[in-house]
Amino acid sequence: MNSYFIALGSNIGDRENYLKLAVYDLQALPSIEVVKLSSIYETDPVGFEEQSQFLNMVVELRSPLSPDELFQYTSSVEKKHHRTRDVYWGPRTLDIDILLYNMENVKTDDLDIPHPRMAQRLFVLRPLSDVLSGTFVIPGEAQSLSELIDHLPDKKGVYVWKQTSGDDVFALFES
């Protein structure tokens, strides 16, 4: 069984609902087990800044799927929820990125795991630290997750929007 950490983001429409639908779509595939969810964070856009704030979170999965198979499935989930790629780093209903796969490095035409810019992005590291120990070291990095967060020059623009309860993996989306 493979261990994956997936980042989810949305900044168009009902952002929370898009995250919820993505988690349920992931869980709906019999070969995927959703293990843990981070809190949801509201974050300022990075790169192309002339757009609405995002909601971001991280999901821990277990699955026998290969990284390529999981990528194909997550791409289909994005398309199902009307993801378009009109503007580089632009607005999106749903963005799903594979951050980590076991403790392995994967590089294909479609995938680069660990995600190449995750160590510089607080909107990824903060929710990742909800589901992984602060002492975790991302493959290829010299510092722990906590150290990476501590050494980021800008710690603004990432705020807890909805706290996970920690009890039930889907409790985050219950009213």
C-alpha positions in Angstrom: 0.0 0.0 0.0 1.4 3.4 -1.0 1.2 6.5 1.1 0.3 9.8 -0.6 -0.1 13.4 0.5 -2.2 15.5 -1.8 -2.8 19.3 -1.8 -6.2 20.6 -2.6 -7.0 24.2 -3.5 -9.9 26.3 -4.7 -10.6 30.0 -5.2 -13.7 30.1 -7.5 -17.3 29.7 -6.5 -18.2 27.6 -3.4 -14.5 26.9 -2.4 -15.3 24.8 0.6 -17.8 22.6 -1.4 -15.2 22.0 -4.1 -12.7 20.8 -1.5 -15.4 18.6 0.1 -16.4 17.2 -3.3 -12.7 16.4 -4.1 -12.3 14.5 -0.8 -15.5 12.5 -1.4 -14.5 11.8 -5.0 -11.1 10.5 -3.8 -12.8 8.3 -1.2 -15.3 7.0 -3.7 -12.6 5.1 -5.6 -12.4 1.7 -3.9 -8.7 1.6 -4.2 -8.2 4.9 -2.3 -8.5 5.3 1.5 -8.6 8.8 2.8 -6.6 8.6 6.1 -6.4 12.1 7.4 -7.4 15.7 6.5 -5.6 18.9 7.5 -7.5 22.0 8.6 -8.7 24.3 5.8 -6.6 27.4 5.4 -7.6 30.6 3.6 -4.5 31.8 1.7 -3.5 34.8 -0.4 -2.8 33.9 -4.0 0.9 33.3 -5.0 2.3 34.0 -8.5 -0.7 35.6 -10.2 -1.9 37.8 -7.4 -4.9 39.5 -9.1 -7.4 36.9 -8.0 -9.5 35.8 -5.0 -8.1 34.1 -1.9 -7.8 30.3 -1.9 -8.9 27.7 0.4 -6.2 25.0 0.8 -5.8 21.8 2.6 -3.8 18.6 2.6 -5.2 15.0 2.4 -3.3 11.9 3.4 -4.2 8.9 1.3 -3.3 5.2 1.1 -3.7 3.4 -2.2 -2.1 0.6 -4.3 -2.3 3.0 -7.3 0.9 4.1 -9.0 1.7 7.8 -9.0 0.7 7.9 -12.7 -2.6 6.2 -12.0 -3.4 8.5 -9.1 -2.5 11.5 -11.3 -4.9 10.4 -14.0 -7.6 10.0 -11.5 -7.0 13.4 -9.8 -6.9 15.1 -13.2 -10.3 13.5 -13.9 -11.7 14.9 -10.6 -10.4 18.4 -11.5 -12.1 18.2 -14.9 -15.3 16.9 -13.3 -15.4 20.1 -11.2 -14.8 22.3 -14.2 -11.1 23.0 -13.7 -9.7 25.1 -16.6 -6.1 26.1 -17.2 -6.6 29.5 -18.9 -4.1 31.5 -16.8 -0.8 30.2 -15.4 -1.3 30.1 -11.6 -4.7 31.6 -12.2 -8.1 31.1 -10.6 -9.4 27.6 -10.4 -12.4 25.7 -9.1 -10.2 22.9 -8.0 -6.5 22.2 -8.0 -5.2 18.8 -6.9 -1.4 18.2 -6.6 0.4 15.1 -5.5 3.0 16.4 -2.9 4.5 13.2 -1.6 4.6 9.5 -2.6 6.0 7.2 0.0 9.5 8.5 0.6 10.3 8.3 -3.2 11.2 10.7 -5.9 9.3 10.5 -9.1 9.9 12.4 -12.3 7.9 11.9 -15.5 6.4 14.1 -18.2 3.4 14.7 -16.0 4.7 14.4 -12.4 7.5 15.7 -10.3 7.3 14.3 -6.7 8.0 15.6 -4.2 6.2 18.7 -5.6 9.1 21.0 -6.7 8.0 24.2 -5.0 6.3 22.9 -1.9 9.2 23.7 0.5 8.9 27.4 -0.4 5.1 27.6 0.0 3.5 28.2 3.4 0.1 27.4 1.9 1.4 23.9 1.4 3.7 23.4 4.4 1.2 24.7 7.1 -1.6 22.2 6.2 1.0 19.5 5.6 2.2 20.0 9.1 -1.3 19.2 10.3 -1.0 15.7 9.0 2.7 15.0 9.4 5.1 15.4 12.3 7.1 18.6 12.4 10.2 16.5 12.4 9.3 15.0 9.0 11.9 15.7 6.3 10.7 16.0 2.7 12.9 13.9 0.4 15.6 16.1 -1.0 15.3 18.7 1.7 17.9 19.2 4.5 15.5 20.7 7.0 12.5 19.3 8.8 9.0 20.5 8.0 9.0 22.7 11.1 12.4 24.2 10.2 11.2 24.9 6.6 8.2 26.8 8.0 10.4 28.7 10.5 12.8 29.7 7.8 10.3 31.0 5.3 10.8 34.8 4.9 7.1 35.6 4.6 4.7 33.9 7.0 1.7 36.1 6.1 -1.3 35.3 4.0 -2.1 31.8 5.4 -4.9 31.6 8.1 -6.8 28.8 9.6 -10.3 29.0 8.0 -11.8 25.8 9.5 -10.1 23.7 12.1 -10.2 19.9 11.7 -11.6 18.0 14.7 -9.1 15.2 14.4 -11.8 12.6 15.4 -13.4 11.6 12.2 -11.7 12.0 8.8 -14.8 13.6 7.3 -15.9 15.6 10.4 -14.3 18.7 8.9 -17.1 19.0 6.4 -20.0 18.3 8.7 -22.1 21.2 9.9 
